[in-house]
Amino acid sequence: MTERTFVAFPEIDTQYWQLGDPAWVKQRQSEWLSIEPMLLGTMNKSKKAITIIKRYFLKGIMPDFEKLKKWQSDERHLDLFSFVWLHPSWDEQVLTELRHAYVHYRLVLQEDVEIGFSEFISSATHRAEADYEPGRDVSRIAHADGHNELLFKVLMGDLSIPFIPEYREKTRWRWQIARREEGIQDLFYKTKWLCNKHRHELAEDYLFQYPLPMQLWYEGSSKQQDFFTRKKFEMYISLVNEGLYRIHHFDDKKEGDTGRSRFVKLARKYLDEGDFVAEFKQRWLNVKAGKIVVEDAWES
């Protein structure tokens, strides 16, 4: 690993931008041609934000946070996700240190952090699980080109606590990724992509095929001891049954080694071995025994 130079944020170590190497510069400029449509597309960045992000991407030039702190923009500029995603290095320690410095900097706004979390989760889940037909232009859909698992670890940080204590408001949103209030019923939404008629490369990096995100889903869901005694739980029963049915009956052998089959295997392991509320466990056993049958389960 290259020795890093530690500087005071918002100054950062720019050695990763190999500006003295014409081949590197040319490659970086070429990559920008794919990045810009994503920023303009699903990330909805303004022209002003694009200019700021482009300087960072190509040359490592950081925004003037002092001047931008009063700038009114729904999508902000170099948000947390963009800052980490568009750095030249994919070294986890390097990116973790940068994330820490970014979140703790006094002129980084809560919006810069929250929008970053939101954009990452949207790109790694909702946009990744969509059923894209062959030939559809997805150039404007933001994605991390196979780095979602790493970015999850970096952006979420130490998830043994729900927020960074001295910066609670800036970091509290990240805890919602565990969906601690809707974990059990949320299993249905995680299985909708199992119904996709088409396979697409964006789906191959779907977040919940990886152990840590699924572990967090389990930790939240296993704590829902009152789920089946809530007044409104009945409206979710069909969703729970459908999610369990899809997981059990998905043909992972026919599918092969894909993101969907990896998700299914992880989900089955947690459902078989996890400590859930008794009624949820029994529903899973009933699905496996053929006692619960869901008609049209594969119609998303």
Secondary structure, DSSP 8 states (H G I E B T S, - for coil): --------TTS--GGGS-TT-HHHHHHHHHHHHHHHHHHHTTT---HHHHHHHHHHHHH-----HHHHTT---SS-SS-HHHHHHTSS---HHHHHHHHHHHHH-TTS-HHHHHHHHHHHHIIIIITTSS---TT---TTS---TT-HHHHHHHHH--TTSSS-GGGHHHHGGGGGGG-TTTHHHHHHHHTGGGG-SS--GGGGG-GGGSHHHHHHHHHHHTT-TTGGGSTTTHHHHHHHHHHHHHHHH--HHHH-SSHHHHHHHHHHHHHHH----HHHHHHHHHHHTTS---TTTT--
